[in-house]
Amino acid sequence: MISIRRHEEGASAGRTVRFEGRDYGSQVSLFVVDADPGRGPALHVHPYAETWIVRRGDAEFTVGEEKTRGSAGDILVAPANIPHRFENVGPDRLEVICVHPSETFQQIFV
């Protein structure tokens, strides 16, 4: 068994933790996002579907031409090869788990 403690895993300046499964014998990679209001990733694509689990806060998700809001407890899925992003649109921090069904991140910013 491999156990990774949040304080041991390197978080970026934006408090986002990056877990790339290949490094731990897993076929899943993920980001644990902790973003301030107005923050979120730039528009990007993957060759696989990405699943978002909103843990706290409010976000606007853009998938292709469609926009929708998500809040704590919501699960959203962006299909493969469709440009997508999200942004914290609430007044408080946003916590989202971004699940990538791949042992490595395959992400292209557009």
C-alpha angles and dihedrals in degrees: 000000000000119000121192119191117208092234089054096049113080112250119201123239087271092057091251116145117214118207116184108190096211089069091059105034094262129129092213129076127191148175120222100206124202104177134176121232112290093022132115141121123295120253110290144155138222131196087235136049117273120215121206124200113193110213100172138000135015128292138179112224121203117197113173105312094336125097127190137165125240131190139178111322096018123126119202132181129206114202121237119277095013116119111246145164142160136218133199103247096171130092094246137050119297122224116195132164111214111201119203115188092217135087088234134034111257102188130153120187114220 
